[in-house]
Amino acid sequence: MLKMLLQAGLGLGLAAGIAGSAVAQDKLRVAMVASESGIGDRSFNDMVVVGLKRAEAELGVEYVVIQPRAISDFQASLARAAAQGFDLIIGNSFDMVPPLEAVAKAFPDQKFALIDAGMEVPNVVSAVAKDWEGSAVVGYIAAKTTKTGKIGFVGGKDIPVIHRFFAGYYYGAKMADPNVEVLERYSGTFTDPAVGKEYTLALASEGSDINYAVAGATSSGVIDGARESDTLAIGVDSNQNYLAPGHVLTSMMKRVDTITFDMVKSVQDNDFKGGQVLLYGLKEGGVDFAMDENNAGLIAPEVLADAEAFRDKIIAGEIVVPNYFDIAPGAKSMGEPPVPTPPSIADAK
């Protein structure tokens, strides 16, 4: 069963007491430390919980979810969990890299997992979903679907890991239509849906009729703005098509549920890959775009066929989507086949 622990004054000694009293000693005990957007974000954190629920059902593990109050509490939350002797502690956020590295070195016998960022520490297995590949596919679909010739991107914070999504989205869009205009915006928050809605309405007023939300819990506001402005949104991390049927073109699914399950299973199978960074792309089933009854008819059959062919070429290695972190400073083009690097990326580099 899910045990939710809010770090507002709750010591993790209590967590150990709860877990210890409820779990047989032969069961694997897992702790998850949630990222900034928190449980209930209908996105990244909730997908990790889906993976934990699957591990509970299929592997018989017991898990605890810890929600720090703020990023500044990450290290303390991880350290308290480590002191309780969980079989695996999972962190999920690029913001968790420095605190997790510090705690992992302080507890060398504790197994840790990190999702969404790489770290080569002996007792940490980390995994990165190739979100740039999934973003390229939804960018391709957006460019083929737009009626105005303008599509938008609403990121959370203006930081490199979110630029990674934008680089892929831009690349896919330009592969579909070199003349499409891609508007780039950052809301400055992963936790405020109202701000996401404001940015979407502003983009709609500029003529952008499809906007990709990469902003944690803020993304639900982007989707709400699409409904209000009668435009289309693209969801992220989980399948968010259901949030506004008929107004979510598709969702770029980041299968952190699969990654989470695999990490837990590796501990149970004595196959923990500490010190390794695992990559989950389109080929590995780590990312994809969502199709269901909620976006039926929004993507034309010929566009869907083209997008699937585009995806297949990425899987085959015929197309190489650029990873923001691999783009050389000042590069005038990116990807293979190349497209011109957008000024925001070239200048930032």
Secondary structure, DSSP 8 states (H G I E B T S, - for coil): --EEEE-SS--HHHHHHHHHHHS-TTS-EEEEE--TT-TT-SSHHHHHHHHHHHHHHHH--EEEEEE-SSGGGHHHHHHHHHTTT-SEEEEE-GGGHHHHHHHHHHSTTS-EEEESS----TTEEEEEE-HHHHHHHHHHHHHHH-SSSEEEEEESSSSHHHHHHHHHHHHHHHHH-TT-EEEEEE-S-SS-HHHHHHHHHHHHHTT--EEEEESGGGHHHHHHHHHHHT-EEEEEES--GGGSTTTEEEEEEE-HHHHHHHHHHHHHTT---TT-EEEE-TTTTSEEE--STTSTTTS-HHHHHHHHHHHHHHHHTSSB---GGGS-TT-SEETBTTEE--HHHHHH-
